[in-house]
Amino acid sequence: KLFIMKKNMGSADRIIRVLIAAVLAFLYFNGTISGTLGIVAVVAAVVFVATSLISFCPLYPLLGINTCPAKK
């Protein structure tokens, strides 16, 4: 079966992810977190922003989650 990326993230979910990404990026570039934890934080921030931009989280279908409002 072909896996098609259908939107599965609502607006609130996307906004929260971007805010978390901004906080993680700030903490990294501010020097609050560094080393391995800093790299993990930056990677997480990039993933959060990317998933927010495409409105799709690859983990959601595996977990049966969909925060995107139903189309009427």
C-alpha positions as CSV (number, residue, x, y, z in Angstrom):
1,K,0.0,0.0,0.0
2,L,1.4,3.4,-1.0
3,F,2.0,5.6,2.0
4,I,0.6,9.1,1.3
5,M,1.3,12.0,3.6
6,K,-2.1,13.4,4.5
7,K,-2.2,16.4,6.8
8,N,-2.5,15.2,10.4
9,M,-1.6,18.3,12.4
10,G,-4.0,21.0,13.5
11,S,-3.1,24.7,13.8
12,A,-2.6,24.6,17.6
13,D,-0.3,21.6,17.3
14,R,1.8,23.4,14.6
15,I,2.0,26.6,16.6
16,I,3.1,24.7,19.7
17,R,5.8,22.9,17.8
18,V,7.2,26.2,16.3
19,L,7.2,27.8,19.8
20,I,9.1,24.8,21.2
21,A,11.6,24.9,18.3
22,A,12.2,28.6,19.0
23,V,12.8,28.0,22.7
24,L,15.2,25.1,21.9
25,A,17.1,27.2,19.3
26,F,17.3,30.1,21.8
27,L,18.6,27.9,24.5
28,Y,21.3,26.5,22.2
29,F,22.4,29.7,20.7
30,N,22.3,31.4,24.1
31,G,24.7,28.8,25.4
32,T,22.3,27.5,28.0
33,I,22.5,24.0,26.5
34,S,25.5,22.7,24.7
35,G,27.4,19.6,23.7
36,T,25.4,16.5,22.8
37,L,22.2,17.8,24.4
38,G,22.6,21.0,22.4
39,I,22.9,19.1,19.1
40,V,19.9,16.9,20.0
41,A,17.9,20.1,20.8
42,V,18.8,21.7,17.5
43,V,17.9,18.6,15.5
44,A,14.6,18.4,17.4
45,A,13.9,22.0,16.6
46,V,14.6,21.5,12.9
47,V,12.2,18.4,12.9
48,F,9.5,20.4,14.7
49,V,9.7,23.3,12.2
50,A,9.8,20.9,9.2
51,T,6.8,18.9,10.4
52,S,4.9,22.1,11.2
53,L,5.5,23.5,7.7
54,I,4.2,20.3,6.0
55,S,1.5,19.7,8.6
56,F,2.5,16.1,8.9
57,C,4.1,14.2,11.7
58,P,5.3,10.7,10.7
59,L,4.8,9.4,14.3
60,Y,1.1,10.3,14.4
61,P,-0.2,7.6,12.1
62,L,1.8,5.0,14.0
63,L,0.3,6.2,17.2
64,G,-3.2,6.7,15.8
65,I,-3.2,10.5,16.4
66,N,-4.7,13.1,14.2
67,T,-5.0,16.7,15.4
68,C,-6.1,18.0,12.1
69,P,-9.8,19.1,12.1
70,A,-12.1,16.9,10.1
71,K,-13.0,18.4,6.7
72,K,-16.8,19.0,6.3
